[in-house]
Amino acid sequence: MRALRIWLVGTGTVGTWLAGVLGSQRERLAASYGLSATVVGAASARGGFVYDAGGLDLASLPAAAGGRAAAAGRRGGRWPSTIEGLRATEADLLVEVSASPAADGEPGLTHMREALQRQIPVVTSNKWPVALHGAELAALARSQGVAFRAESTVMSGTPVLSTLAEGLAGAVPVALRGLLNATANFILSQMADGRSYEDALAEAQRAGLAERDPAADVEGHDTVAKVMILSGLVFGRQLRREQIACRGITAVTGQETAEAAAAGGRIRHVATLGFTGPGGAGSVTARVQPEFTGPGDPLVNVNGTTNAVVFEADPVGQVTITGPGAGPQLAGQGVLSDIIAVASRRAAGS
């Protein structure tokens, strides 16, 4: 069993969790999945890039990548930026779990392109590079004969991308509807039980679901990114942000949620995506907005932090996937499953 040498870019909560699992569960992962992983390079936004060809100490990765420790061993080194470190070193897999901004997806986009152009597979939870350039990155990976996997960018650890793109391979994607933001769904679920928007938001913040500035979640920007990712990686169509109509949940009133409940339904923050024409080659319908979901709608009883996607494909019909959609451990699990998939493909020699 040959060790999979990993560059780990991003030592925040997801990266730290992942490093912990790769270290503490090494024997289980090897026995169950044939995964033997060695982190040879690590990077953080402020600390630059640290490398040791013999393997970094997983227990001290956050400190090492943060610039508070030197790279160990004679085959190590440190670079002031991640891209300099990537270009100067070697690995079998890039795991990109940093958080690039929505404006341009940088520097995560550059990191991914660098790896793929060198025929090094990429696993990522970094949302905006995939939202803005997912179709391009997937095409680049195919042209180089390597994997590009981004399971954790949509619904965290719930396997939606792999299910739709691989489990339903060969089917023609037609449309989807979904609840893709756990914070928005939690708030609207609380409001359906009679709480005000302000109280529901405060509860979400106390529970660690919403940031101090919750705009990305409650105004729909996070969901827009996920619609773009689904479009690029499942439908093969790259969307621009302005192609997706977006309205957040901040204007939803208690009266609206009460009236919806009285009618046997719920107000949900629904993402909709569909393409017209043969094989989805025509015009696009893409929106994120609060909508009434009535009795019989697959989304009506999806409560709390649960996410869901209702996917329509030819000739399969409708497939519904539900599962948890928030939390660093869940995101880390999605990344881990992608790493295992890459390792399995590598072991098979493809």
Sequence and secondary structure as in RCSB ss.txt:
>XXXX:A:sequence
MRALRIWLVGTGTVGTWLAGVLGSQRERLAASYGLSATVVGAASARGGFVYDAGGLDLASLPAAAGGRAAAAGRR
GGRWPSTIEGLRATEADLLVEVSASPAADGEPGLTHMREALQRQIPVVTSNKWPVALHGAELAALARSQGVAFRA
ESTVMSGTPVLSTLAEGLAGAVPVALRGLLNATANFILSQMADGRSYEDALAEAQRAGLAERDPAADVEGHDTVA
KVMILSGLVFGRQLRREQIACRGITAVTGQETAEAAAAGGRIRHVATLGFTGPGGAGSVTARVQPEFTGPGDPLV
NVNGTTNAVVFEADPVGQVTITGPGAGPQLAGQGVLSDIIAVASRRAAGS
>XXXX:A:secstr
   EEEEEE  SHHHHHHHHHHHHTHHHHHHHH   EEEEEEEETTTEEEEETT   GGGHHHHHTTSS   STT
EEEESSHHHHHHHS  SEEEE     TTT TTHHHHHHHHHHTT  EEE  HHHHHHHHHHHHHHHHHHT  EE 
GGGTTTTS  HHIIIIITTTSEEEEEEEE  HHHHHHHHHHHTT  HHHHHHHHHHTTSS SS HHHHTSHHHHH
HHHHHIIIII     GGGSEE  STT  HHHHHHHHHTT EEEEEEEEEE SGGG S EEEEEEEEEE TT TTT
T  TTEEEEEEEEETTEEEEEEEE   HHHHHHHHHHHHHHHHHHHHTT 
